[in-house]
Amino acid sequence: MAIKFSAANLGKIITAGMIALFVLNLLCFVYYNIPGHFSSVSGATDYVYPKYAHYIHMTEGFGYGRLNNEGLNNLNDFNSQKIDVVIMGSSQMEGLNVAQTKTTAAILNKLFYESKYVYNIGFSTHDFCRNINNLANAVQYYKPTEYVVFEIQDVKIGIQELEDVVNSKMKRLPAFNNGILSYLQRMPYLRLGYRQVKLFTGIHVVDTLKIIEHKNTSLENVPVIDEKEQYSILLDAVMHRINQISINNNIKPIIFYHPHLTLNKDGSASANTNDEYLDAFKAACINNGIYFLDMTAVFMEEYQTNHILPYGFANTAVGAGHLNKNGHRIIANELFRRINEIEKGGSL
């Protein structure tokens, strides 16, 4: 039997669709409600969330809270107050997967008490190269007095990414302040759907999928042994930029590396690290006066002693995905120890 698409029937279909979308968004408000992206005033990140926006993240971990007046995940607003340490990183440092009091920056502020103030500008999809691209803007805007800290979860960086940073050709990620996309990104169900598309098709591999799979899926951007010399030269040029910006602003740069651990059949754990690239990364840091901190040993010690992994949640998989509260705690404690060591005259 053929269905006649009269104006009345079309109106019913549209109404039913709108009601369904409303119900689905309502359900997501208590399950997954991450705000949309809007332009960053400071340029320290490519974009930010709306100021004072609330978020709920229950698809991986159990995170909820309210962002500050800049749309960043900090317990305090930014009102041009003195900042001693700025943390730049990806969604790992953004920390929407854990309680706001359990992020690396929040724990560091407790550890330092009133001796130093740490401000977190970590943001989803902002990998190491993107953060270096934004470094000059970040230090000019926030004016950290002592340290800038970078988070990196893979020392095997794509040649093209490095070239884009060195040649100042990296394009900023788009924000949707106006138009239909501005409204669509505010619907949590649509954002959740987009997230699923990213996971299953490989869109935006630089962040979410790279974290979960622990590998680069775009082989054309992954350096191979034959390109090792080119990789080292480009990496050294990127580190030189960090060094020069740090010197010009009288601050010390710290880069910390946090690898995923693989659980073996015998119950032991091993780090997902290419030692050759790790050595090249360390050498580039040392050659350019950058403090490098490898979290592998403390991650392994925590697992061997307490059987605790820094990644994974009860609603996902053991050891996979984003940092859990234990991972943030371990990293914060190690950064606190290293900064105190530096101030006592510790070497690179």
Summary of the structure (lengths in Angstrom):
residues: 348
radius of gyration: 21.5
end to end distance: 77.8
largest distance: 84.0
contacts: 1092
relative contact order: 0.12
helix: 46%
strand: 13%
